[in-house]
């Protein structure tokens, strides 16, 4: 069995999760709860298999190694993260189509 990596959620990622779930809940509370469950399932998958997400082509050198994983069942939402042999560092949770160069990814 694969060993589980620790998961760290940056403050910006937590703010993203809250914002997305609130926006979804305005239209459908059940969907918002499913979104949160799907997000946690995706994070759980990454804790076991950190390379499950693909590498993101980036222009900024400090973002080399950034990975992206679609949230299972909510394919318009993308989890951005860094991974090493011990930790999965959740940077942001964005909606598809957002320009990575225009959003902050730096907050620890």
DRENMI-353712 format. One record per residue (C-alpha): residue in three letters; chain; y, z, x; residue number from 0. Coordinates in nm, 3 decimals. Layout:
# DRENMI-353712
<pt residuo="ALA" cadena="A" y="Y" z="Z" x="X" num="NUM"/>
...
This chain:
# DRENMI-353712
<pt residuo="UNK" cadena="A" y="0.000" z="0.000" x="0.000" num="0"/>
<pt residuo="UNK" cadena="A" y="0.349" z="-0.083" x="0.124" num="1"/>
<pt residuo="UNK" cadena="A" y="0.569" z="0.208" x="0.223" num="2"/>
<pt residuo="UNK" cadena="A" y="0.878" z="0.269" x="0.017" num="3"/>
<pt residuo="UNK" cadena="A" y="1.221" z="0.232" x="0.180" num="4"/>
<pt residuo="UNK" cadena="A" y="1.504" z="0.467" x="0.096" num="5"/>
<pt residuo="UNK" cadena="A" y="1.767" z="0.314" x="-0.133" num="6"/>
<pt residuo="UNK" cadena="A" y="2.140" z="0.371" x="-0.095" num="7"/>
<pt residuo="UNK" cadena="A" y="2.382" z="0.259" x="-0.367" num="8"/>
<pt residuo="UNK" cadena="A" y="2.737" z="0.209" x="-0.241" num="9"/>
<pt residuo="UNK" cadena="A" y="3.023" z="0.328" x="-0.465" num="10"/>
<pt residuo="UNK" cadena="A" y="3.123" z="-0.031" x="-0.547" num="11"/>
<pt residuo="UNK" cadena="A" y="2.767" z="-0.107" x="-0.657" num="12"/>
<pt residuo="UNK" cadena="A" y="2.765" z="0.199" x="-0.883" num="13"/>
<pt residuo="UNK" cadena="A" y="3.099" z="0.092" x="-1.032" num="14"/>
<pt residuo="UNK" cadena="A" y="2.958" z="-0.258" x="-1.089" num="15"/>
<pt residuo="UNK" cadena="A" y="2.651" z="-0.118" x="-1.266" num="16"/>
<pt residuo="UNK" cadena="A" y="2.865" z="0.098" x="-1.494" num="17"/>
<pt residuo="UNK" cadena="A" y="3.101" z="-0.189" x="-1.573" num="18"/>
<pt residuo="UNK" cadena="A" y="2.826" z="-0.441" x="-1.647" num="19"/>
<pt residuo="UNK" cadena="A" y="2.627" z="-0.201" x="-1.863" num="20"/>
<pt residuo="UNK" cadena="A" y="2.939" z="-0.101" x="-2.060" num="21"/>
<pt residuo="UNK" cadena="A" y="3.031" z="-0.467" x="-2.115" num="22"/>
<pt residuo="UNK" cadena="A" y="2.681" z="-0.549" x="-2.235" num="23"/>
<pt residuo="UNK" cadena="A" y="2.674" z="-0.237" x="-2.458" num="24"/>
<pt residuo="UNK" cadena="A" y="2.986" z="-0.353" x="-2.643" num="25"/>
<pt residuo="UNK" cadena="A" y="2.776" z="-0.634" x="-2.786" num="26"/>
<pt residuo="UNK" cadena="A" y="2.428" z="-0.483" x="-2.783" num="27"/>
<pt residuo="UNK" cadena="A" y="2.336" z="-0.129" x="-2.680" num="28"/>
<pt residuo="UNK" cadena="A" y="1.966" z="-0.216" x="-2.657" num="29"/>
<pt residuo="UNK" cadena="A" y="2.042" z="-0.498" x="-2.414" num="30"/>
<pt residuo="UNK" cadena="A" y="2.251" z="-0.262" x="-2.201" num="31"/>
<pt residuo="UNK" cadena="A" y="1.961" z="-0.018" x="-2.180" num="32"/>
<pt residuo="UNK" cadena="A" y="1.725" z="-0.304" x="-2.091" num="33"/>
<pt residuo="UNK" cadena="A" y="1.973" z="-0.416" x="-1.824" num="34"/>
<pt residuo="UNK" cadena="A" y="1.967" z="-0.069" x="-1.666" num="35"/>
<pt residuo="UNK" cadena="A" y="1.586" z="-0.059" x="-1.678" num="36"/>
<pt residuo="UNK" cadena="A" y="1.564" z="-0.409" x="-1.527" num="37"/>
<pt residuo="UNK" cadena="A" y="1.809" z="-0.314" x="-1.255" num="38"/>
<pt residuo="UNK" cadena="A" y="1.608" z="-0.006" x="-1.160" num="39"/>
<pt residuo="UNK" cadena="A" y="1.284" z="-0.209" x="-1.164" num="40"/>
<pt residuo="UNK" cadena="A" y="1.444" z="-0.464" x="-0.932" num="41"/>
<pt residuo="UNK" cadena="A" y="1.566" z="-0.188" x="-0.698" num="42"/>
<pt residuo="UNK" cadena="A" y="1.219" z="-0.033" x="-0.705" num="43"/>
<pt residuo="UNK" cadena="A" y="1.070" z="-0.371" x="-0.607" num="44"/>
<pt residuo="UNK" cadena="A" y="1.316" z="-0.399" x="-0.318" num="45"/>
<pt residuo="UNK" cadena="A" y="1.230" z="-0.050" x="-0.198" num="46"/>
<pt residuo="UNK" cadena="A" y="0.872" z="-0.172" x="-0.155" num="47"/>
<pt residuo="UNK" cadena="A" y="0.947" z="-0.531" x="-0.049" num="48"/>
<pt residuo="UNK" cadena="A" y="1.299" z="-0.547" x="0.098" num="49"/>
<pt residuo="UNK" cadena="A" y="1.265" z="-0.913" x="0.192" num="50"/>
<pt residuo="UNK" cadena="A" y="1.200" z="-1.015" x="-0.171" num="51"/>
<pt residuo="UNK" cadena="A" y="1.560" z="-1.130" x="-0.199" num="52"/>
<pt residuo="UNK" cadena="A" y="1.680" z="-1.436" x="-0.017" num="53"/>
<pt residuo="UNK" cadena="A" y="1.932" z="-1.444" x="0.263" num="54"/>
<pt residuo="UNK" cadena="A" y="2.283" z="-1.535" x="0.148" num="55"/>
<pt residuo="UNK" cadena="A" y="2.474" z="-1.797" x="0.346" num="56"/>
<pt residuo="UNK" cadena="A" y="2.796" z="-1.622" x="0.449" num="57"/>
<pt residuo="UNK" cadena="A" y="3.110" z="-1.716" x="0.638" num="58"/>
<pt residuo="UNK" cadena="A" y="3.203" z="-1.364" x="0.747" num="59"/>
<pt residuo="UNK" cadena="A" y="3.002" z="-1.249" x="1.048" num="60"/>
<pt residuo="UNK" cadena="A" y="2.998" z="-0.886" x="0.932" num="61"/>
<pt residuo="UNK" cadena="A" y="2.798" z="-1.000" x="0.630" num="62"/>
<pt residuo="UNK" cadena="A" y="2.516" z="-1.163" x="0.826" num="63"/>
<pt residuo="UNK" cadena="A" y="2.185" z="-1.042" x="0.688" num="64"/>
<pt residuo="UNK" cadena="A" y="2.319" z="-1.003" x="0.333" num="65"/>
<pt residuo="UNK" cadena="A" y="2.044" z="-1.065" x="0.078" num="66"/>
<pt residuo="UNK" cadena="A" y="2.053" z="-1.144" x="-0.294" num="67"/>
<pt residuo="UNK" cadena="A" y="1.800" z="-1.074" x="-0.568" num="68"/>
<pt residuo="UNK" cadena="A" y="1.832" z="-1.178" x="-0.930" num="69"/>
<pt residuo="UNK" cadena="A" y="1.783" z="-0.890" x="-1.171" num="70"/>
<pt residuo="UNK" cadena="A" y="1.456" z="-0.957" x="-1.348" num="71"/>
<pt residuo="UNK" cadena="A" y="1.527" z="-1.059" x="-1.708" num="72"/>
<pt residuo="UNK" cadena="A" y="1.904" z="-1.078" x="-1.648" num="73"/>
<pt residuo="UNK" cadena="A" y="1.926" z="-1.381" x="-1.422" num="74"/>
<pt residuo="UNK" cadena="A" y="2.306" z="-1.401" x="-1.447" num="75"/>
<pt residuo="UNK" cadena="A" y="2.332" z="-1.074" x="-1.253" num="76"/>
<pt residuo="UNK" cadena="A" y="2.272" z="-1.061" x="-0.880" num="77"/>
<pt residuo="UNK" cadena="A" y="2.201" z="-0.758" x="-0.667" num="78"/>
<pt residuo="UNK" cadena="A" y="2.352" z="-0.792" x="-0.316" num="79"/>
<pt residuo="UNK" cadena="A" y="2.205" z="-0.577" x="-0.042" num="80"/>
<pt residuo="UNK" cadena="A" y="2.124" z="-0.528" x="0.323" num="81"/>
<pt residuo="UNK" cadena="A" y="1.780" z="-0.417" x="0.434" num="82"/>
<pt residuo="UNK" cadena="A" y="1.623" z="-0.288" x="0.750" num="83"/>
<pt residuo="UNK" cadena="A" y="1.292" z="-0.121" x="0.823" num="84"/>
<pt residuo="UNK" cadena="A" y="1.400" z="0.208" x="0.661" num="85"/>
<pt residuo="UNK" cadena="A" y="1.667" z="0.149" x="0.398" num="86"/>
<pt residuo="UNK" cadena="A" y="1.781" z="-0.085" x="0.124" num="87"/>
<pt residuo="UNK" cadena="A" y="2.162" z="-0.071" x="0.109" num="88"/>
<pt residuo="UNK" cadena="A" y="2.282" z="-0.190" x="-0.235" num="89"/>
<pt residuo="UNK" cadena="A" y="2.628" z="-0.337" x="-0.174" num="90"/>
<pt residuo="UNK" cadena="A" y="2.729" z="-0.487" x="-0.509" num="91"/>
<pt residuo="UNK" cadena="A" y="2.590" z="-0.605" x="-0.841" num="92"/>
<pt residuo="UNK" cadena="A" y="2.775" z="-0.920" x="-0.939" num="93"/>
<pt residuo="UNK" cadena="A" y="2.765" z="-1.181" x="-1.210" num="94"/>
<pt residuo="UNK" cadena="A" y="2.648" z="-1.526" x="-1.108" num="95"/>
<pt residuo="UNK" cadena="A" y="2.924" z="-1.761" x="-1.004" num="96"/>
<pt residuo="UNK" cadena="A" y="3.146" z="-1.501" x="-0.838" num="97"/>
<pt residuo="UNK" cadena="A" y="3.284" z="-1.615" x="-0.503" num="98"/>
<pt residuo="UNK" cadena="A" y="3.156" z="-1.381" x="-0.232" num="99"/>
<pt residuo="UNK" cadena="A" y="3.465" z="-1.444" x="-0.021" num="100"/>
<pt residuo="UNK" cadena="A" y="3.688" z="-1.309" x="-0.298" num="101"/>
<pt residuo="UNK" cadena="A" y="3.510" z="-0.977" x="-0.365" num="102"/>
<pt residuo="UNK" cadena="A" y="3.501" z="-0.665" x="-0.153" num="103"/>
<pt residuo="UNK" cadena="A" y="3.170" z="-0.586" x="0.010" num="104"/>
<pt residuo="UNK" cadena="A" y="3.294" z="-0.334" x="0.265" num="105"/>
<pt residuo="UNK" cadena="A" y="3.302" z="0.008" x="0.097" num="106"/>
<pt residuo="UNK" cadena="A" y="3.036" z="0.244" x="0.229" num="107"/>
